[in-house]
């Protein structure tokens, strides 16, 4: 069974998804970060594939992408490192990237390497749902990979219902019209509007402290933290800096 599906069957609320950029702060950081997050009982890990122009991301994640690319991180390195930790990392892993990366690497090869690396799902925010349904849905299913879609405050209710029918296991709720890392800009009227959508939801963008985390838990099954986590990473003291942040945010 897909690990994301198993998680949502066994846990119905207060699900925490932590995002970080592969190859940041160093090319070899990812295995240790995964191990630390697993030991801290994080539910899902979302790994960003570094990209030169991450459209929706704010300054913090953009800088982590730039540093990661300078460190030499790419998809081949990413998959190689994931394969090496597959035996002892049991939490669901989602890769977040862009459609161009997916095509350039080779769609079939990309999905096959995901499967071999223990990846449970993909977020490709600029992949049109119609293209996914017509071209990729069958091969995603064959690879047992979840396809996760995003909705924003600008998404119509009709489209939200359509996206709810094609996403696998949960909807990624973009809490505001801002880029990632923007504080205190969560659109509460939007969260109220989608509260009754009968699909598990994880809220991201602007989740940065206990207050915003608890707000996300109030309106959805879980939350996604990215920029605040990346900001907390200290290369010189990686393990303790991550432990401090997670204990601060959830205790």
C-alpha positions, 0 to 999 in steps of 0.5 A, spaced: 500 500 500 502 507 498 505 510 504 501 516 504 494 512 503 496 508 509 498 514 513 491 517 512 487 511 513 491 511 520 491 518 522 485 523 521 488 529 524 494 534 526 498 531 520 505 534 519 508 535 512 515 538 513 518 541 506 526 542 505 530 543 498 534 537 496 541 539 497 541 544 502 544 546 506 549 541 503 549 536 497 550 530 503 544 533 508 538 530 505 539 523 508 541 526 515 535 531 515 530 525 513 533 521 519 532 526 524 525 528 521 523 520 522 526 520 529 521 526 531 515 522 528 514 527 522 508 524 518 510 526 511 516 529 508 516 533 502 523 534 498 523 540 493 527 538 487 532 545 486 530 549 480 532 555 477 526 559 477 521 556 482 515 560 481 511 560 487 516 560 492 518 566 496 525 568 498 527 563 503 526 557 498 529 561 492 535 562 496 535 554 498 534 552 491 540 557 488 545 554 494 543 547 492 544 548 485 551 551 486 552 544 491 551 540 485 544 537 486 540 534 480 535 529 479 540 523 478 544 525 485 537 526 488 534 519 486 541 516 488 541 518 495 534 516 496 535 509 494 541 509 499 536 511 505 530 507 502 531 501 507 531 505 513 526 511 512 519 509 512 515 515 512 512 517 506 516 522 501 513 526 496 517 530 491 515 537 489 518 539 482 516 542 475 513 539 469 519 541 465 524 537 470 519 531 469 519 532 461 527 533 461 528 527 465 524 523 461 517 521 464 517 514 464 524 514 467 522 519 472 516 515 475 520 509 475 526 512 479 521 514 484 518 507 485 525 505 486 527 510 491 521 509 495 518 516 493 510 515 495 507 521 491 509 527 486 507 535 486 508 538 479 504 544 480 504 547 473 502 540 470 495 541 467 490 536 470 487 535 463 494 533 461 495 528 467 488 525 466 489 524 459 497 522 458 500 520 465 494 517 470 495 510 468 503 510 469 502 514 475 497 508 478 502 503 475 508 506 479 503 506 485 505 514 485 500 519 488 499 525 484 497 531 489 494 537 486 494 544 489 488 549 490 488 557 491 483 562 494 482 564 486 480 557 485 473 556 483 468 551 487 467 548 481 474 547 479 476 545 486 471 539 486 474 537 479 481 537 482 478 533 489 476 528 484 483 527 481 488 528 487 490 522 490 489 522 498 489 529 499 489 536 497 494 541 498 491 548 500 495 554 498 492 558 504 493 565 501 495 569 494 502 570 496 508 566 495 511 561 500 514 564 507 509 570 507 507 571 514 500 572 517 496 572 510 492 566 511 485 567 507 480 565 513 474 566 508 477 561 503 479 556 508 471 556 511 469 556 504 473 549 503 472 546 510 466 541 507 470 539 501 470 531 503 477 530 501 483 530 506 486 537 506 493 539 508 494 547 508 501 550 506 504 557 505 504 561 511 505 556 516 510 558 520 509 558 528 504 554 533 499 559 532 498 558 524 500 551 525 494 550 530 489 554 525 491 549 519 489 543 524 483 547 525 481 547 518 484 541 515 487 534 517 494 537 517 499 542 515 505 543 511 511 547 513 517 549 508 520 556 509 520 556 516 523 550 517 529 551 511 530 558 515 531 554 522 536 549 518 543 551 521 549 547 517 554 548 523 549 544 528 544 541 523 541 536 528 540 540 534 537 546 530 532 541 526 530 538 533 529 545 536 525 547 531 520 541 531 520 541 538 518 549 538 513 548 533 509 542 536 510 542 543 
